[in-house]
């Protein structure tokens, strides 16, 4: 990689302006492609319905959105605390599999012994 490419990667390019003639054609092409995709998938209709609902029911919309955000935040805090408070057993995957196999093996042996004693 050359120095110019590395500098661009680290510092980034100048943010293109939609009115700049150098980027205008690219901007219009990107916007047109985005509109076609949104129309094909149906995102434009869904967004229009959500916006209509938000305009008609401002307080309810805000309550729904903020309750969703608070719920996600609470769920993240819950998951962080459960992971943090989990007992620290340093057991590898192979040790876990070995213990499961041992328990199954001992269970099978007990069942075999019981069958043998019942058939006597």
C-alpha contacts under 8 A as a table, 3 or more apart, distances in Angstrom:
res1	aa1	res2	aa2	distance
1	X	5	X	6.33
1	X	6	X	6.64
2	X	5	X	5.42
2	X	6	X	6.31
3	X	6	X	5.05
3	X	7	X	6.04
4	X	7	X	5.08
4	X	8	X	6.15
5	X	8	X	5.05
5	X	9	X	6.14
6	X	9	X	5.04
6	X	10	X	6.20
7	X	10	X	5.21
7	X	11	X	5.76
7	X	12	X	7.38
8	X	11	X	5.33
8	X	12	X	4.69
8	X	13	X	5.87
9	X	12	X	5.41
16	X	20	X	7.20
16	X	23	X	6.34
17	X	20	X	5.25
17	X	23	X	6.89
17	X	24	X	7.77
18	X	23	X	6.41
18	X	24	X	5.41
18	X	27	X	6.06
19	X	23	X	7.49
19	X	24	X	5.83
20	X	23	X	5.54
20	X	24	X	5.70
21	X	24	X	4.99
21	X	25	X	7.43
22	X	25	X	7.44
23	X	26	X	5.26
23	X	27	X	5.96
24	X	27	X	5.07
24	X	28	X	6.16
25	X	28	X	5.21
25	X	29	X	6.12
26	X	29	X	5.09
26	X	30	X	6.12
27	X	30	X	5.16
27	X	31	X	6.12
28	X	31	X	5.12
28	X	32	X	6.01
29	X	32	X	5.13
29	X	33	X	6.15
30	X	33	X	5.10
30	X	34	X	6.16
31	X	34	X	5.06
31	X	35	X	6.19
32	X	35	X	5.13
32	X	36	X	6.21
33	X	36	X	5.14
33	X	37	X	6.19
34	X	37	X	5.14
34	X	38	X	6.10
35	X	38	X	5.09
35	X	39	X	6.08
36	X	39	X	5.15
36	X	40	X	6.07
37	X	40	X	5.07
37	X	41	X	6.11
38	X	41	X	5.31
38	X	42	X	5.74
38	X	43	X	4.91
38	X	44	X	5.44
39	X	42	X	5.07
39	X	43	X	6.42
39	X	44	X	5.76
39	X	45	X	7.73
40	X	43	X	7.95
42	X	45	X	5.58
42	X	46	X	6.53
43	X	46	X	5.10
43	X	47	X	5.97
44	X	47	X	5.15
44	X	48	X	6.13
45	X	48	X	5.04
45	X	49	X	6.25
46	X	49	X	5.14
46	X	50	X	6.22
47	X	50	X	5.09
47	X	51	X	6.03
48	X	51	X	5.06
48	X	52	X	6.06
49	X	52	X	5.04
49	X	53	X	6.15
50	X	53	X	5.10
50	X	54	X	6.07
51	X	54	X	4.94
51	X	55	X	6.08
52	X	55	X	5.12
52	X	56	X	6.17
53	X	56	X	5.15
53	X	57	X	5.87
53	X	58	X	7.91
53	X	61	X	7.48
54	X	57	X	5.29
54	X	58	X	5.25
54	X	60	X	7.98
54	X	61	X	5.45
55	X	58	X	5.73
57	X	60	X	5.46
57	X	61	X	5.98
58	X	61	X	5.21
58	X	62	X	6.24
59	X	62	X	5.14
59	X	63	X	6.12
60	X	63	X	5.01
60	X	64	X	6.14
61	X	64	X	5.15
61	X	65	X	6.17
62	X	65	X	5.15
62	X	66	X	5.94
63	X	66	X	5.35
63	X	67	X	5.84
64	X	67	X	5.26
64	X	68	X	6.14
65	X	68	X	5.17
65	X	69	X	6.29
66	X	69	X	4.93
66	X	70	X	6.02
67	X	70	X	5.03
67	X	71	X	5.91
68	X	71	X	5.02
68	X	72	X	6.18
69	X	72	X	5.17
69	X	73	X	6.18
70	X	73	X	5.01
70	X	74	X	6.03
71	X	74	X	5.06
71	X	75	X	6.07
72	X	75	X	5.06
72	X	76	X	6.20
73	X	76	X	5.14
73	X	77	X	6.27
74	X	77	X	5.08
74	X	78	X	6.09
75	X	78	X	5.02
75	X	79	X	6.17
76	X	79	X	5.14
76	X	80	X	6.11
77	X	80	X	5.08
77	X	81	X	6.19
78	X	81	X	5.25
78	X	82	X	6.23
79	X	82	X	5.15
79	X	83	X	6.17
80	X	83	X	5.27
80	X	84	X	6.02
81	X	84	X	4.95
81	X	85	X	5.95
82	X	85	X	5.24
82	X	86	X	6.03
83	X	86	X	5.25
91	X	95	X	6.07
91	X	96	X	6.55
92	X	95	X	5.22
92	X	96	X	6.29
93	X	96	X	5.04
93	X	97	X	6.21
94	X	97	X	5.03
94	X	98	X	6.07
95	X	98	X	5.02
95	X	99	X	6.18
96	X	99	X	5.25
96	X	100	X	6.31
97	X	100	X	5.10
97	X	101	X	6.11
98	X	101	X	5.06
98	X	102	X	6.06
99	X	102	X	5.03
99	X	103	X	6.17
100	X	103	X	5.18
100	X	104	X	6.21
101	X	104	X	5.10
101	X	105	X	5.94
102	X	105	X	4.99
102	X	106	X	6.08
103	X	106	X	5.20
103	X	107	X	6.12
104	X	107	X	5.00
104	X	108	X	6.10
105	X	108	X	5.12
105	X	109	X	6.16
106	X	109	X	5.01
106	X	110	X	6.22
107	X	110	X	5.18
107	X	111	X	6.33
108	X	111	X	5.12
108	X	112	X	6.11
109	X	112	X	5.06
109	X	113	X	6.10
110	X	113	X	5.14
110	X	114	X	6.13
111	X	114	X	5.07
111	X	115	X	6.18
112	X	115	X	5.14
112	X	116	X	6.14
113	X	116	X	5.05
113	X	117	X	6.17
114	X	117	X	5.15
114	X	118	X	6.08
115	X	118	X	5.05
115	X	119	X	6.21
116	X	119	X	5.29
116	X	120	X	6.62
117	X	120	X	5.41
